[in-house]
Amino acid sequence: MRRLILSGLFFGVVGVSVGCVVPIYSSSPDIRAKQLINTSESLRQIPEIWERIWGLDMPDLATPYRTHGGVI
């Protein structure tokens, strides 16, 4: 039982730290440059997506003056 718990803990720690050992990008400079450009291009779209989600790119429909709201 003790061996099972220790091995599970070991594989858990190793599984979490694999992302730091295995490189994300290629070792070839040409391929790495293309991957970095693709990554930065996709992150450049985040402000537009954020504005669209929150409705900041739409005009404000609130009137600056009070309206009666009743039928004239």
N, C-alpha and C positions, 0 to 999 in steps of 0.2 A: 504494500500500500504506500509506504514511504517512497519507494523507488518510483512508483507511478506518479505521485504528486510532484516529486523533484523533476522528473522528465517532462511533465506537462508544463511546469514553471520554466524550465530551460527552453523548451520549444516556443513558449509564449514570448519570452524575452528575445530569442533569436528571430522569431517571426516579426516582431515589432521593429527590430533594428535592421532588417534586410534592406529597407528603403534607403538607408544611409550608405550601405556598402555597395549596392548595385547602382551604377550611374543611370540617371534618367535619360541623358542625351548620348548620342553616338560619339565615338572617339575620333571619327573622321571630321576634320574642320569644315569641309563643304556640307556634309549632311548635318552637322551640329548647327551651322549657321542657318540652314533652312528650318530646322526644328525650333530654334530660338525665334526666328521671324514669325513662324506660325503661332508660337505661344504668345508673343507680344501682340500680334494682330488680334487674336481672340480676346485678350484682356483689354484691348483698346475699346471694345464694344460695350463694356460694362456700364459706363455712365449713361449711354443712350438707353440701354435696357432698364436701368434703374429709374430714369425719368419716365419711361413709358409705363413701368409698373405703378409708380406713384401718381401718374397723371400730371406730371409737371410740364409736359410738352403741350398740353391742351390749354386753350384760352379759359380764363376765369369767367364763369357765367353769372357771378353775383353782381347785382347792380349797385352802383355807388350811391343810389338814392332810394328812399323808401317807396314802396308801392302799396296801394290800398288793398289789392287782392280780391276785391269784390267785383261783381258785375256792374258795369256802368250803365 
